[in-house]
Amino acid sequence: MRAANYRLLGWITLILVGGFLTTSLAAFIASRDAIEHSISEQALPLTGDIIYAGLQKDILYPVFISSMMSQDPLVREWLANGEKNQLAIISYLNDIKGKYGTVASFIGSDASRRLYHTYGPPDELIEGRPVDAWFFRIKALHDTKYATNVAMDTQYSGQPTLFINHRVLDAKGAFLGVAGVAITLDTMNQVLARYQARFGRNIYFVDDGGKVVLSGGILKQGELSLASRIGMKDIAPAILNRSTAPTSLAYRSGKSDVLVNSRYLPEVNWYLVVEQNVSGNIRPLTRIFAINFGISFGVMLLVLVVTLLTVNRFQRHLHKIATTDALTGLLNRQALAVLFRQSTLVCKRSGKPLSAILFDIDHFKSVNDAYGHMAGDAVIRQVAGIALDVVRGSDVVTRWGGEEYLVLLNDCNLAQAITVAETMRQRVAEHDFGLSRERVSVTISLGVAQYHNNESENSFFTRADDALYGAKHGGRNYTNASHLADPAPQLF
């Protein structure tokens, strides 16, 4: 029965654990997916839009300045008319530099091959010289109006600098030269750092080759290209797609999931990349999942304890119903069968005697007829009480059926059992059952037998029953003993 209890408990545990775990995991996965979807489809694109709008002023504004310069009639006419009055153009460049806060402003002439700037006399532009290659590369462009390049500015700021170079064309589209401005990458990195601090995300720019050109200081030396960043090598082609529409991607970096949003910025020919490690967003969910599972585990333990106590209580109740006589509270015949097998094993192992007394109430039908069944039930209960008072605590008194009882006496030989039976018979005969003795007297007849080794249960109880039958025929209110060697009854 205990094994069955544990099996039931095991199944309940399995069902509860499976149910709680499935429910918690489903809620966790749904919440995680909702957060990742919200970040990927809403937060990151929105951040990209805000940054892009800010970059129009902070970073992309120089593009518009150089464009304005290239289309300024003053610049066009000055280049077309032989670059006269150089002081006027230097004053113009100083005004641009001061008004818009650029590191430098400059104009390169194709006719004179001179580069005019605010830091002294013009420099000569020599084709084939590496330092001047940018000018001739821009001159050769036909499908775009401007180009950018990042270089160490040894002349202006002494720092890595972004140059925005815009083609200057005359009214017929002929190339006149280049107008542009420069801003240091340190300034641009500070702008990126402000956005990163504001939004709590990694923001950086990469060029067409996947090289990181601006990062705001968030990337380490070994992460200055998409291919060198852990997990990004596989998605790099999807980032470098020249699409101005936001592209949502994801990659795995170590144990963390990272969501990426990128877009192409044709103004500078760079890609704006915004990424967020979602582990920080998922971590509260993980804690909630752990708390929920802990609560569920506690509830499960409580349910299991209550279930076990309830099952044990009902099983004890059922066991009591199955083994106990409801009227007298004595063990019934089914329980006696189990106890008898245990007693015979003890008898065989220890060599101690085992005896039984089978008795019933004489003329019990007369009691029912004279006083009714309620009185008859009271007599049955009182006889059971007398039997319990007479025997030892180690002996077993059972209701055999109807008005019959059977007493199992451990470590008791036949002579001792007869003494017990006689005491019981006398106590019943002398007991006041609250009935009128003139009408009915209550007595019992008893059959006694001692168990013999290797005797079957049926044989043992049959001998006790035969002894009881002999006591009945001997006049009732008698004790009759069964001797295995002498089947003749012995009355007392």
Residue pairs with C-beta under 8 A, 6 or more apart in sequence:
1 315
1 319
5 308
5 311
5 312
5 315
8 307
8 311
9 304
9 307
9 308
9 311
12 303
12 304
12 307
13 300
13 304
16 300
16 303
16 304
17 300
20 293
20 296
20 297
20 299
20 300
21 293
21 296
23 296
24 289
24 292
24 293
24 296
25 289
27 289
27 292
28 285
28 286
28 288
28 289
31 285
32 282
32 285
35 278
35 281
35 282
35 285
36 250
36 257
36 259
36 278
39 259
39 276
39 278
39 281
40 248
40 250
40 259
40 261
41 248
43 276
44 201
44 246
44 248
44 259
44 260
44 261
44 274
44 275
44 276
45 246
45 248
45 261
47 199
47 201
47 203
47 261
47 274
48 246
48 261
48 263
48 272
48 274
50 199
51 195
51 199
51 203
51 272
51 274
52 263
52 265
52 272
54 191
54 195
55 191
55 265
55 272
58 188
58 191
59 183
59 188
59 191
59 268
60 265
60 267
60 268
61 100
62 100
62 102
62 162
62 164
62 181
62 182
62 183
63 146
63 148
63 164
63 166
63 267
63 268
65 96
65 100
65 102
65 105
65 164
65 181
66 146
66 164
66 165
66 166
66 179
66 180
66 181
67 145
67 146
67 166
69 75
69 96
69 105
69 107
69 166
69 168
69 179
69 180
69 181
70 145
70 146
70 166
70 167
70 168
70 169
70 178
70 179
72 179
74 92
75 89
75 92
75 107
75 168
75 179
76 168
76 169
76 170
76 171
76 176
78 84
78 85
78 88
78 89
79 107
79 109
79 110
79 111
79 168
79 176
79 177
80 170
80 176
82 111
83 89
83 109
83 111
83 112
83 114
86 116
86 122
89 107
89 116
90 116
90 118
93 105
93 106
93 107
93 116
93 117
93 118
94 105
94 118
96 102
96 105
96 181
97 103
97 104
97 105
97 118
97 181
100 181
102 181
102 182
102 183
103 153
103 156
103 157
103 161
103 181
103 182
103 183
103 184
103 187
104 117
104 118
104 119
104 153
104 156
104 157
104 161
104 181
104 182
105 117
105 118
105 180
105 181
105 182
106 115
106 116
106 117
106 118
106 178
106 179
106 180
106 181
106 182
107 115
107 116
107 168
107 177
107 178
107 179
107 180
108 114
108 115
108 116
108 125
108 135
108 177
108 178
108 179
109 115
109 116
109 176
109 177
110 139
110 175
110 176
110 177
111 176
111 177
113 124
113 125
113 126
113 127
114 122
114 123
114 124
114 125
115 122
115 123
115 124
115 125
115 132
115 135
116 122
117 123
117 155
117 156
119 155
119 156
125 132
125 135
125 136
126 132
127 136
134 147
134 149
134 151
134 163
134 165
135 165
135 178
137 147
138 146
138 147
138 165
138 167
138 178
139 167
139 175
139 178
141 147
141 167
145 166
145 167
146 164
146 165
146 166
146 167
146 180
147 165
147 269
148 162
148 163
148 164
148 165
148 268
148 269
148 270
149 162
149 163
149 165
150 160
150 161
150 162
150 163
150 185
150 213
151 160
151 161
151 163
152 158
152 159
152 160
152 161
153 159
153 160
153 161
153 182
153 184
156 182
157 182
157 184
159 184
159 185
159 186
160 184
160 185
160 186
161 182
161 183
161 184
161 185
162 182
162 183
162 184
162 185
162 188
162 268
163 180
163 181
163 182
164 180
164 181
164 182
164 268
165 178
165 179
165 180
166 178
166 179
166 180
167 175
167 178
168 175
168 176
168 177
168 178
168 179
169 175
169 176
170 176
185 213
185 214
188 214
189 214
189 215
189 216
189 217
190 216
191 216
192 203
192 204
192 205
192 214
192 215
192 216
193 216
193 217
193 218
195 203
195 216
196 202
196 203
196 216
196 218
199 274
200 276
201 274
201 275
201 276
202 218
202 219
202 273
202 274
202 275
202 276
202 277
203 216
203 218
203 272
203 273
203 274
204 212
204 214
204 215
204 216
204 218
204 219
204 273
205 212
205 213
205 214
205 215
205 265
205 268
205 270
205 271
205 272
205 273
206 212
206 213
206 225
206 226
206 239
206 240
206 270
206 271
206 273
207 213
207 269
207 270
207 271
208 240
208 269
209 225
210 225
210 226
210 227
210 236
210 239
210 240
211 224
211 225
212 219
212 223
212 224
212 225
212 226
213 270
214 270
215 224
219 229
222 228
223 229
226 232
226 233
226 236
226 239
226 240
227 233
227 236
229 253
230 253
230 254
231 251
231 252
231 253
231 258
232 239
232 251
232 260
234 251
235 249
235 250
235 251
235 260
238 247
238 249
239 247
239 249
239 260
239 262
239 271
239 273
240 271
241 247
241 264
242 264
243 263
243 264
244 263
244 264
244 265
244 266
245 263
246 261
246 262
246 263
247 261
247 262
247 263
248 259
248 260
248 261
249 259
249 260
249 261
249 262
250 257
250 258
250 259
250 260
251 258
251 260
252 258
253 277
255 279
256 277
256 278
256 279
257 277
257 278
257 279
257 282
258 275
258 276
258 277
258 278
259 275
259 276
259 278
260 273
260 274
260 275
261 273
261 274
261 275
262 271
262 272
262 273
262 274
263 271
263 272
264 270
264 271
265 271
265 272
322 332
322 334
322 335
323 331
323 332
323 334
323 335
324 330
324 331
324 332
324 335
325 331
325 332
325 398
325 399
327 377
327 380
327 381
327 399
328 380
328 381
328 384
328 399
329 384
330 384
330 388
330 397
330 398
330 399
330 405
331 339
331 396
331 397
331 398
331 399
332 398
332 399
333 398
333 399
333 400
333 401
333 406
335 398
336 396
336 398
336 400
336 406
336 408
337 457
339 396
339 408
340 408
340 457
341 457
343 354
343 396
343 408
343 410
344 354
344 451
344 457
346 352
346 354
346 410
347 353
347 354
347 410
347 451
347 453
348 453
352 410
352 411
353 411
353 412
353 413
353 414
353 450
353 451
354 408
354 409
354 410
354 411
354 412
354 450
354 451
355 408
355 409
355 412
355 413
355 414
355 416
355 417
355 448
355 449
355 450
355 451
356 406
356 407
356 408
356 409
356 417
356 448
356 449
356 451
356 460
356 461
356 464
357 406
357 407
357 409
357 417
357 420
357 421
357 424
357 446
357 447
357 448
357 464
358 400
358 404
358 405
358 406
358 407
358 446
358 447
358 448
358 449
358 461
358 464
358 465
358 467
358 468
359 404
359 405
359 406
359 407
359 421
359 424
359 425
359 444
359 445
359 446
359 447
359 468
360 400
360 402
360 403
360 404
360 405
360 444
360 445
360 468
361 367
361 379
361 380
361 383
361 403
361 442
361 443
361 444
362 442
362 443
362 444
362 445
362 472
362 476
362 477
363 440
363 476
364 376
364 379
364 402
364 403
366 440
367 375
367 376
367 379
367 435
367 440
367 442
368 375
368 376
370 435
370 439
370 440
371 435
371 440
375 435
378 433
378 434
379 433
379 435
379 442
380 399
380 403
382 431
382 433
383 405
383 428
383 442
383 444
384 397
384 399
384 405
386 424
386 427
386 428
386 431
387 397
387 405
387 407
387 424
388 397
389 427
390 420
390 423
390 424
390 427
391 397
391 407
391 409
391 420
391 424
392 409
394 410
394 411
395 407
395 408
395 409
395 410
395 412
396 407
396 408
396 410
397 405
397 406
397 407
398 405
398 406
398 407
398 408
399 405
400 406
406 461
406 464
407 420
407 424
409 416
409 417
409 420
412 420
413 450
414 448
414 449
414 450
414 481
414 483
417 448
417 450
417 481
418 448
418 479
418 481
418 492
421 446
421 448
421 479
421 492
422 479
422 492
424 444
424 446
425 443
425 444
425 446
425 477
425 478
425 479
428 442
428 443
428 444
429 441
429 442
429 443
429 444
429 477
431 442
433 442
435 442
443 476
443 477
444 477
445 468
445 471
445 472
445 476
445 477
445 478
445 479
445 480
446 467
446 468
446 471
446 478
446 479
446 480
447 464
447 465
447 466
447 467
447 468
447 469
447 470
447 471
447 479
447 480
447 481
447 482
448 464
448 467
448 479
448 480
448 481
448 482
449 460
449 461
449 463
449 464
449 467
449 481
449 482
450 484
451 460
452 460
452 484
455 484
463 482
463 484
464 482
466 482
466 489
467 480
467 481
467 482
467 489
468 480
470 480
470 489
470 491
471 478
471 479
471 480
471 489
471 491
474 480
474 489
474 491
478 491
478 492
479 491
479 492
480 489
480 490
480 491
480 492
481 489
481 490
481 492
482 489
483 490
